[in-house]
Amino acid sequence: MNYQSLFRGPESSLDEQIESYATRRVPTDKRWPRPAILLVLTGNITAMFWFLLGGQLGFLVGWPLLLIPIAYMVLGATVIGGLIMRIASKEGLSLPLLSRGLGFGVKGSAVASIVYGVNYVFYFIFEGSIVSHALSEWAGIPIDSFWATVVFAIIALVALYYSWRGMHSMNLLQRFGLPIFLVLFVVGMYMLAKGYVLVGPGEWEATGAVGGAAMWQAMSLVNGQIVFQGLIATDYGRFVKTSVGYRGTSGLMFAELSMCAVVVLIGAFLGFTMLRHFDGADNAELAATDPGLYFAVIMGFLGVIFAIVTQVRINVMNLYSGSLALSNAADALSSKRIGRQWWMVGLIGIGIAIYPLNVLQYTDKFLAVTGIMTNTWIFILLADYFICRKLLHMAPSENIDFDEKSVRNWNPAGITAMATGIVVGGAGVFGAYPSYYASFIAMALGPIVYIPLMLLTKGRYYTKPSAPSQDTAAAQPVPNRP
């Protein structure tokens, strides 16, 4: 294998590239080298979200306390992501398809898939808003104006182009996009050093009271990411060769998360440095954590280009993962199949409609909600795989069934456990108790409710009574329907 082949995937037909095995297993001969998958994941590593998160964590707890939530995120996401990615690579299945067999059923997994897809709507709008904010600062276009929405739509169409053929077109984008990102970032740091008073870690003081509440808020911000980063990686990790074990998948996650942590720290540095520049603004802290705004201030038009390149690189991933989730939900709920690519078009339409709300101001609340939803879901899947299947042998842990001919539509254990976690976690978001506890309580509650329910039902809701054997069902793709 030559050097270049390490960063490219196997040849496949155009139809396979576009559909990207959204509703069936990835064949063993279509698996990708790990460096090629990590290259695709660099779009996530350099997302503007990490700059913003770094600023928020720094303002909450200051230095060196912000290292605690960062370390928790890196280590937690490495462990959880490594486990989930290994399951996905063994089975060659996306998480929505895995959910069918791992405690939710065909239609039950559709509910989880919709929840999953909604996350990507937010992140898609989030990254796109940063570009519009950069252009607004440079060109004087109001953030909530019609023309800002037009700009958002144009950049979204560029992302759509590079996510249309799935892994193949995203791999191409990241190959030439990463060097551009790095060059522009170095230029930006040079311009920052020349024109501003740099604020180092010794001056990173929290902007509010530092105590238990502030630390819990910081931990809550990253808690959703310990699972969500694993979810993102697993959408691509299903292409990992089946011979790669837990150590290999955890290595992929650690490599990605370590680089994300560096960007988070840079985000804290930029936030504290730019806070002085925005002193006196209506919301100086919000401005100093908005990468689109401060890169445009620092770099002018080059900052706009930097924001565009960065946003396109991450939003192809948001469109891709969101389309996988929604494609699976529709496949389970409707008799008419809609191709994965058209769900990306739908995501763009929703993003354009919601863009004027300026979602950046709701980041903390959204991260609390997404932590509740995604953490509860994934901890249920892990409980099913490692406890119900591997420990209690309630179902096979190999060739997990996902075919609607054999898997039940609903598994009450998974649905009940997830609903319980979301309701109790949601109560915290709505003020019944401090919201920063919500995602932690929900992710613990899901497995606590799920395992006793599975023992009570004795695993009979995994498959239909007259289901074909799992070996037969697992070997067949989901059939086409009229």
Protein Blocks (a to p, Z undefined) as FASTA:
>chain_A
ZZklmmcccdddfklmmnnomlbccdfklcccfklmmmmmmmmmmpmklmmmmmmmmmmn
opaklmmmmmmmmmmmmmmmmmmmmmmmmnopafklmmmmnonojmlmmmmmmmmmmmmm
mmmmmmmmmmmmmmmmmnopafklmklmmmmmmmmmmmmmmmmnommlmmmmmmmmmmmm
mmmmmmmmmmmmmmpccddfklmccfbdcdfklmmmmmmmmmmmmmmmmmmmmmmmmmpc
fklcfklmmmmmmmmmmmmmmmmmmmmmmmmmmmmmmgoiablmlmmmmmklmmmmmnom
mlmmmmmmmmmmmmmmmmmmmmmmmmmmmmmmpcbdcdfklmmmmmmmmmmmmmmnopml
mmmmmmmmmmmmmmmmmmmmmmmmmmmmmmnopacfehiafbfklmcfbdfklmmmmmmm
mmmmmmmmnopacfklmmmmmmmmmmmmmmmmmmmnnopmmpcfklccfklmmmpccddd
ZZ
